[in-house]
Amino acid sequence: PRTCMKCGQGTAALVIRVGDPFCRGCFREYFVHKFRAMLGKNRVIFPGEKVLLAVSGGPASSAMVRQVQEGLSREAAKRLRFVPSLIYVEEGAVCRQSPEQREQTLAQMETLLRATGFPYHLVHLEEALELPPSILQPGSECSSPSSTAGPSYKEAVDSFIQQQRQDGDGGTSVPGHSAQDRPAGPPGTPRLPDPARSRELLRAFEAAGTATAREELLQMLRTHLIVQTARERGYAKVMTGESLTRVAIKLLTNLSLGRGAFLAVDTGFRDQRHGDVMVVRPMRDYTAKEIAFYNHFFGVPTVILPPLFTKRREKLSIHQLIERFLLGLQEEFPSTISTVYRTGEKLSPEPAKASSESQRCLLCLCGLDIEGGEW
């Protein structure tokens, strides 16, 4: 048995990296501190802001929700001051689930979401077929304090504290949610979309010729749905649960797909391509191993969902090939994924900016690389 490297007394329950043994208590403190430090260092989420947490039921997003829950509790040393809500995008149609399986998955997810105590939104992927054309254009910058940098963050904190004192509220959160942010009615079996819409969505995915194209289409539709929900409900920020491992895989995948100029936007902490809605990734400093141990030690519930359907004889997508390649290397060389991740940290988001709408990609909203340099 090894001794915890932090307290020097407890018996190590896990080894995060070679030479980094932690006992359970110190590991929990380490995990919580990393989440708070990531938000505190970047200062993009202001007190009183409505934040939408994208939950897939997987380990990373479930651990993210638990961190927000603990950060809002009265016992937290440095409480979080934003107003969270949850969103889950149901994708059973493209995963070839039967209606019974989709109902069962939805019931499991609704139980998980209700247990958090946060308002939540259930969205079906079929709703992407009815998105307005405005989703393909960046929204106008909002006038929230987060649109500026520097002293405005401190001013927002001071204003929030003063407002709490005036209201006499010593609680853990800021002004409550409106009625539209709260789940309506008792828990029950969610209603699935019209089967005709599901068939139309499946035809769109079957029209994509390769598994790689289908993976990209799924990610794009999912992102558009979440951003549109945030706009309609008045959320300025969206939190997603990409881990360090997932970010490293996405970095090499996008590089293989010719998206090298946009790696900083696709994998960085903040993503401002949508204009009025900022996407942040607070879990990008956690490896998949750290998240798995945290969920196991502290009983974080998850829901296992099937992957995107692919034919048995079909070739793997680039996403799956890169994932197998990196995870295989990680077994022999434990610093592989962290090295790829640190490489992505050095990239600048400047190339993804567009000077006009005609120079912006219609699907991902990043600036097109159309200016040829001199040789």
SULRATA-V715151 format. One record per backbone hydrogen bond with DSSP energy under -0.5 kcal/mol. NH is the residue of the N-H (numbers start at 1). CO is the residue of the C=O. Records with the same first field share a line. If there is no record, write none. Layout:
BEGIN
NH: CO / CO
END
This chain:
BEGIN
4: 10
5: 21
8: 4
12: 2
13: 22
14: 22
16: 14 / 20
20: 17
22: 14
27: 23
28: 24
29: 25
30: 26
31: 27
32: 28
33: 29
34: 30
35: 31
36: 32
37: 33
38: 34
39: 35
40: 36
41: 37
42: 38
43: 39
46: 44
48: 81
49: 46
51: 49 / 83
52: 237
53: 51 / 85
54: 52 / 239
55: 53 / 87
62: 58
63: 59
64: 60
65: 61
66: 62
67: 63
68: 64
69: 65
70: 66
71: 67
72: 68
73: 69 / 70
76: 73
79: 77
80: 71
83: 49
84: 82
85: 51
86: 119
87: 53
88: 121
90: 88 / 123
95: 91
96: 93
97: 92
102: 98
103: 99
104: 100
105: 101
106: 102
107: 103
108: 104
109: 105
110: 106
111: 107
112: 108
113: 109
114: 110
115: 111
116: 112 / 113
117: 113 / 114
118: 113
121: 86
123: 88 / 121
125: 90
127: 124
128: 125
129: 126
130: 127
131: 128
135: 132
136: 133
137: 134
139: 274
147: 144
148: 145
152: 149
153: 150
154: 150
155: 151
156: 152
157: 153
158: 154
159: 155
160: 156
161: 157
162: 158
163: 159
164: 160
165: 161
166: 162
167: 163
168: 164
169: 164
170: 168
181: 178
182: 179
190: 188
197: 194
198: 194
199: 195
200: 196
201: 197
202: 198
203: 199
204: 200
205: 201
206: 202
207: 203
208: 204 / 205
214: 210
215: 211
216: 212
217: 213
218: 214
219: 215
220: 216
221: 217
222: 218
223: 219
224: 220
225: 221
226: 222
227: 223
228: 224
229: 225
230: 226
231: 227
232: 228
233: 229
234: 230 / 231
235: 230
236: 50
237: 50
238: 278
239: 52
240: 280
244: 283 / 286
245: 286
247: 243
248: 244
249: 245
250: 246
251: 247
252: 248
253: 249
254: 250
255: 251
256: 252
257: 253
258: 255
259: 254
262: 259
263: 260
266: 262
267: 263
268: 264
271: 279
275: 272
276: 274
278: 236
279: 271
280: 238 / 278
281: 269
283: 240
284: 281
286: 283
291: 287
292: 288
293: 289
294: 290
295: 291
296: 292
297: 293
298: 294
299: 295 / 296
300: 295
301: 299
303: 57
305: 303
309: 94
314: 311
321: 317
322: 318
323: 319
324: 320
325: 321
326: 322
327: 323
328: 324
329: 325
330: 326
331: 327
332: 328 / 329
333: 329
336: 333
339: 335
340: 336
341: 337
342: 338
343: 339
344: 340
345: 341
346: 342 / 343
347: 344
351: 348
352: 349
353: 350
359: 356
360: 357
361: 366
365: 361
367: 352
368: 359
370: 368
372: 370
END
